[in-house]
Amino acid sequence: MPEFNPVFILQRPVVTEKTTGSIDHLNAYVFQVAPRANKIEIKKAVEKQFNVKVIKVNTRWKQGKMKRLGKTIGRTSPAKEAIVTLRPGDKIDVY
């Protein structure tokens, strides 16, 4: 079994107006994660990479959007997102 590496689990933070509001009110951060990652792996990756304590992890699938270029119609790839809630007082600098 290869050594656990959080770089392959967490792909990028999702920074939008809605996620920035959840950071302020709920101390929750949103990350795009590997499609096969489960909640336990996501929790370990966040705790190891950012030195924080994770209370809860929720996951969701973001559907791909329809795109069109001339007559060609396609779809963007779907992505898995994780909403990670931290204990009060812990912060992650995502900017």
Sequence and secondary structure as in RCSB ss.txt:
>XXXX:A:sequence
MPEFNPVFILQRPVVTEKTTGSIDHLNAYVFQVAPRANKIEIKKAVEKQFNVKVIKVNTRWKQGKMKRLGKTIGR
TSPAKEAIVTLRPGDKIDVY
>XXXX:A:secstr
     GGGTEEEE   HHHHHHHHHH EEEEEE TT  HHHHHHHHHHHH   EEEEEEEEE   EEEETTEEEE
   EEEEEEEE TT      
